[in-house]
């Protein structure tokens, strides 16, 4: 499965790991994803959400967070 937040759309970033001797090698900066279950309109939704997405759901509620996601697209 993909490593993308359902609410915010965050993805892993790519960059360089730099050693003390200034040697560079590629690495991936992963995001903090977790699988959560939510009840929405009498249905159980299983969503992969980042920590920032969970904060947004706590602040606005699931319905408003999903509407905000639709407006971005």
Secondary structure by P-SEA (a helix, b strand, c coil): ccccccccbbbbbbbbbcccccbbbbbbbccbbbbbbbbcccbbbbbbccaaaaaaaaaccaaaaaaaaaaac
